[in-house]
Amino acid sequence: MEQKREFMQPGKTNKEDRINFVKFWANYVRTHKDEDWSQQQNILINSQIR
Amino acid sequence: MEYDSKKKEIKLNRELSNLDKLVLRFCKILEKYTDYVIISGYVSIILGRSRATEDVDLFIKKISLEQFKELYADLKRNGFWCLNAEKPEEIYSFLEDKMAPRFSLENKPIPNFEVKFPKRDIDNETFEDFITVNLKEGSIKISSLERQIAFKRYYLKSDKDIEDALHIEEIFGNRIDYQKNNGAPPLKSGVCKAPCFLDEGNFNEISCPENLAIFSDPKLKTVKLLPHSKECGFKFMDIIKLIN
C-alpha cells in the first residue's frame, strides 16, 4: 500500500516558512531510518567539506 | 535513532559525513589527554539538522602546559595544527586567558575546532551533563539536549539557534526533561525556572515561543527575570515570574 504523503505547511513569512521546514525535516528524521536521512544531510555537508 | 536518557546515550546508525569523520578523528586524539564535551551547532547537526557548520565548539577540562604540549604534538603528528599560533606555550596562554584557539587540518582552515577551557561553574557542569553518541565508527560526547536547547533558545537566540533548538525538541519530544533543575528546591505557584546566563548580560524579558516547554506553564507568553540573587551562583536555573 502506498504511504500517505506528508506535506509541509508553507509559511506566510520567510521566518515562519523556515520554522515549518525545521519541523517537517525533524519529522522526517524521526520517522525514517538513520541511514536514509543522513544520506540526504550528507549531500549538504559534504558539498561544503571535502 | 535510539535515546536512552538514563544511560545518557544515543545510538545513531547514520551514514557519517566528512565532518563527522573529522570530528571523530579529532576527539579520539583529544580524549587521550583530557575530557571534552562538544557544544553548540554541531550537536544539532549530528542529530540531523539540515545545515552545515564551519566550526565545532568544544569544552575541554583544564590540563597543565606539559599535558597540553603532549596533546598538541599528537594533533600535529595526525595532520592538525592551530590557526592562532605555532608554539604550544602561546596556544596554551590563549586557553588560560579564556580565549578559544582553533585547530584544523594543516592548511585547511575549515572546518575547525574551537577549543575552550570552561570559564564559569555552568561551563564546568557540562562535564556532568552530557550524552554519548554511539556511531558506527566511534563515540563522541555532546552536551545534554536540555542544556543545548536552553543555551540556543534563551541565550544565543538568533534565528539559526532557535531553529537548532527546535530541531532537537521536535526529534526528541517528550523525552526531553523540561523539569531539569539540578536539584533546585520546588517552586511556588506562578514562579518558574529558566536557564541562567546572567554573567553575560541582564535579561528583562524573555519572549516565550509557541512551543515553549522549559517553563512549567506552557501557556506563558512573557516572563520577567527577577534580579539575580548572590546565592544563585550562576547555576543552570534561575527564577522568573509570570507577567499578566
Interface residues (C-beta under 8 A of the other chain):
Chain A: K15 R18 I19 F21 V22 K23 W25 A26 N27 V29 R30 K33 D34 E35 W37 S38 Q39 Q41 N42 L44 I45 N46 Q48 I49 R50
Chain B: M1 L12 N13 R14 E15 L16 S17 N18 L19 L22 I45 L47 G48 R49 S50 R51 A52 I110 P111 D159 E163 L166 H167 E170 I171
